[in-house]
Structures are given as C-alpha cells and as structure tokens.
C-alpha cells in the first residue's frame, strides 16, 4: 500500500500548520458565522413546521436526483418557454459555448455562481480579453483582492472593514474610509457603472423547475435582476443537480436556503424567469426584448456529474450551513475545501469532479467525522459517510490519505491495535483481576483504555462490581473493534476485525457487551451492518450506570464539584446517548452541573476523531482548546467526558493552551464518589 504524492501531503501539512499558527486570520469569518447562528436561533420558531420542511426538502432532493426523467422534462419545458438550453459535457465545452455566445462583447457583468467558479469562467474569459465584473459586493471585494471565497452567501466575511478599506483604496487609487456604508457605496457606484455599459449578463441559478420550465434565482442586493436584464442576452450557467420537480418544491428549498445561509426567513428578491421578456400588446404580435433580453441561454454543465454514483453528494443547496460550526473549518477556513466547494461535503464533491489528489490536497484527512454538519444541513446530507467513502476509494486505489494514517491502519492490521504495541500487552491492565474468559456479560475494554488509559478500564470494572454486575473479559483475545478503520476507509480490514471479534464473542458465550469507550460502543453497535446475524446487545457503561443509579443499586456521596459535560461524538450525536451521562451527574448530591453552549445534538467535537489526532495533532489540540474555552466560560472546575480519547486530547490541549480547568472521565469520577 502506498501513499499519495509526498508533495501533496507536504503542501497540506504546511497549510494546516499555517492555519493553526495564524489563528486570527479567520476571526472575522467566525464572528460572522456566530451572527448567522444567532439569527437562526431567533428566527427558527417563525418558520412553520420547520423539521417537516427539512424532511420534505431532503425527499425533494432525493427524488429529483434519482428520477431519470426529470431532467428531460425540465429541458423540454424550458425550451418550449423560449429558453435555449445547451448541455455541455465537459468544462472545456462549457467554456467554449459561453465564449461563442458572447460573440464580440468585451464586457460581462455576472452574479454569484458556484458553477462559474467551478469551471473558472472568469479566468477563462479574461484570458480571451473579456472584462468580467462580479456584481455581488462580497464577490467584487474578493475579486479585487485576489482572495478566496469563505462562504457561499458571504464570500468576504473573513475580511474586516479595515481590510476592505485597504483593498478598495488600492483599487481606486484613493483613500476610502473604513466605514461600511461608505465602502458599500463606492462598490455600488462602480458596479452600477459597469452594469449600465454591459449588454450581456451571466448569472447562476438556485433552482430550475421541471414542471414550469422556470429558473429561480434568490438574492438580496438586486444585482442579479440587473444582470439578468441586460438588453442583449442573459446567460445562465448551472448544473443538473439544480433541477427540482416544481415551484412548490423550489420555494421550500429557497426558504431553507435563505434561513441556513443568512439566518433570515426571507430574501429581498426571488426572481422566477420562465422565458425572454416579451409583449403582445399590439395586434397580439409577440415582440421579444421589451424590458429585458430577447435571448436567454441556459448552459447546463455536466463536468463529470453524470458519472457520480452516490447522488447524496449533490443534495447540497449551497447554503453553507455545514461550515458554520465545523470544528475544522473554524480553524482552517477555505483551506479546508476544494477550489470551489468548501468543507467536508465540498471535498467529497471535489473528489468526484477533480479527482482524489484534489480532495487530499484540500484536507479530506482533516475531517473528524463528528457529524455536526449533518445537524447544520437543511437536507441532512450524511457528510461523514461521504467522507468515509472517499477515503475508502483512496484505499481501494492503493493509496491512503496521509502517511501517519497509513501507519495507524498498518498497526491495526499487524498488531490489532492502532499503535506498535505488541498485542500481548493488551491485557496487562487486568492481570491482577482474575476475570473469567467466558460469560454472558462481557466487558470490552477497547484499545485506548487497554494500552493508554487503564484507569478508565479499571474504574469501569469497579462500577460494574459495585452494581452487582459480574463480567468476563477476553484478555489478549480482544482485538480492535475497527472504529478508526471505519473512519479511515479500509473496509476490507474492518470486515476482518468484525468477523474475528464476533467469532470470539460467540466462542465465549457472550450475549451482552458493556464498554466504556464511546468509539467502541458506536462501532460494535454497527456490527450488524457488516455481520447480518450479529445478535449481541451492546451498551455504553454510562447507560449501565444510569440504570443502576435509577434502580437504587448505586448511590453517591455528596460532592461540591462544579462540572460541565462534553458529549463525545461517537456516544452522543452518532448514538443518541445524551441523557444518561447527565442523569449520573445530577444524581450526585450537592454537585453543580452547568451546561455548555453547543451541547447534545449540537455538541462540538474534541478534534481527535477519524485519524485527525494521528495525522494532524496540532489541529486536534487547537480544536480541543476551543472546546475547553467553552467549558471554562461556564465557570466549571471540571470538564467531564465519557470518552477516553476525548479526555486524552483535552489533556494534551491543556499543555499547549493552559486553562484553569481539570479533565475527568465520567466513570472514573463516578467510581470515586460511590458510597
């Protein structure tokens, strides 16, 4: 097994290191994202049947992308409405078509469009001597600055007013004050002058409806309407995944796109274009080009989309919601993404459109698989699954994403644990406990507690015994559950591990498994996806202990500790275990518990998962430090978690980013407080 290009890995590492060192670079972006989230919190209740809208939207995307007839119906209806539809297969064909449509024009005004960025339309036209002016304020700032976009609806939110004043002062050749109103006025005047001169406008499309043959474009600034009404021609550049069944579905998607993209419940403008401007007011003779273009061209770019087999990657409606609290994007900004499509989902799309090397270059190895993006997505795109699939494809091609992640996989293959530790050392933590090797109830320690955190494993056994539960233990016959292997994408090794563990469980007479590792709990609970006949009950020890407390079998002595709780992604968001750990904490007399911001379903990741700790330890520590900062803001003395891997990453982060707070495992703390 070989790695990908050393140059690609070295380039990525440099960019990750730079992002970790220059933590202020995206401060403006984070502030803007926080404003968006605050607006969402304020406005969510104003939208009727919000979750039903999300369900409807996801089903709409699924149906539209999997109905083989909808694209044909849309094209037929658009053409019958007078819109010329051209369907280039490749990027090169699309660029040539647009160039031909421009004819002898030397100025084009355009609005925000991911597809045009994907095919690098502006750069291409400029190379042909055609001036391209972005009319969206944010896009214009980014264009003038030579910067990259950080968010689909807020391209320049990473730049402060002072940054923009400096950029525009240099652009205009005179000093522009760092006053937002004055800056916008200067940009507006310049863009308006270009729009008044241009005869051709280029826009994207938010959605295209099959039933009506209409193009739906959503915007706030009014620039899209002006671009779309250039007197000669309106060129719409879009892609097949924008097609939906009808305007009803499009309007629901618009509502959600606006909410997730801006935090608001409506946009200033929604343009629905179903044909060239026309009038028939004189003797019913149709005249085209009354107060808008007489010619509308829709360039529907494929650029590799027809070969994509997993349509979920194209469910995206380009709101950028997945970026707002992504722990990796929070640190890296646009460095975590492809040249057009950003974040984890964007990298999966980049892998399909531009190849595996570009996905690796953009940081697919940085995704922690935490799943918060699913909660933040209006159509609940399962980005963690898509990321795992991209990694699997990389391995199937004989390559692994990052050399240190390859090392982790090879260690598991050879030693049945993620490190170079000999497998015989696995059971040393329990060498004096005389645990039986067979029994109906098994304690599955997992690799991390066995090799790196034996205190967690021993505390778990103490708690179980205190509650009257006797367990067996497999000793050196226990092997890695496969959790890191699943997330890194080696499906063959995962199946091998699952089958080996299952045989061992059955040989030992196991009917119930209790584990104190969140990753093991998630993975073992998912064995039925690999082994259809898997019939063993799996539970996390926090659930076991919560039940014992509820039954009165375990009581705690009082404590004056002030604690907050971090939801491990594998335990919380992936498995829905939120209440049980909190029930344990609340059962401790006198203990003060304060909830952190962004908890439970919206809990933030510790930063260590899915091989990130192995591949990018500095990134993992900084993400952990940000979570610790949230914990410190509660005033708590202790940050409690129920995952030994989270605990370790938090402890490592405190070395680099000191805070006056202690990290403690839930079960260790509970054991120490049992009466």
Secondary structure as UniProt FT lines:
FT   STRAND          2..3
FT   HELIX           6..21
FT   TURN            23..26
FT   HELIX           27..43
FT   HELIX           44..46
FT   TURN            48..49
FT   HELIX           50..66
FT   TURN            68..69
FT   HELIX           70..80
FT   TURN            81..82
FT   STRAND          84..86
FT   HELIX           91..102
FT   TURN            103..104
FT   STRAND          107..110
FT   HELIX           114..118
FT   TURN            119..120
FT   HELIX           121..127
FT   TURN            128..129
FT   STRAND          131..134
FT   HELIX           137..145
FT   TURN            155..158
FT   HELIX           161..172
FT   HELIX           180..197
FT   STRAND          200..203
FT   STRAND          207..209
FT   TURN            210..213
FT   STRAND          214..219
FT   HELIX           223..228
FT   STRAND          233..239
FT   HELIX           240..242
FT   STRAND          243..244
FT   HELIX           247..262
FT   STRAND          269..273
FT   STRAND          278..279
FT   TURN            281..284
FT   STRAND          287..288
FT   STRAND          296..301
FT   TURN            303..304
FT   HELIX           305..307
FT   HELIX           311..314
FT   HELIX           321..323
FT   HELIX           327..332
FT   HELIX           333..335
FT   HELIX           343..354
FT   HELIX           356..361
FT   TURN            362..363
FT   HELIX           364..366
FT   HELIX           372..376
FT   TURN            378..379
FT   HELIX           383..396
FT   TURN            397..398
FT   STRAND          399..400
FT   HELIX           403..415
FT   HELIX           423..430
FT   TURN            431..432
FT   STRAND          441..444
FT   HELIX           447..451
FT   HELIX           454..466
FT   TURN            467..468
FT   HELIX           475..477
FT   HELIX           483..488
FT   HELIX           491..507
FT   TURN            508..509
FT   STRAND          512..515
FT   HELIX           518..525
FT   HELIX           527..529
FT   TURN            532..533
FT   STRAND          537..540
FT   HELIX           541..550
FT   TURN            551..552
FT   STRAND          562..566
FT   TURN            569..575
FT   HELIX           579..586
FT   TURN            589..590
FT   STRAND          592..593
FT   HELIX           600..602
FT   TURN            609..611
FT   HELIX           612..615
FT   HELIX           617..632
FT   TURN            633..635
FT   STRAND          638..641
FT   HELIX           644..656
FT   STRAND          662..665
FT   HELIX           666..673
//
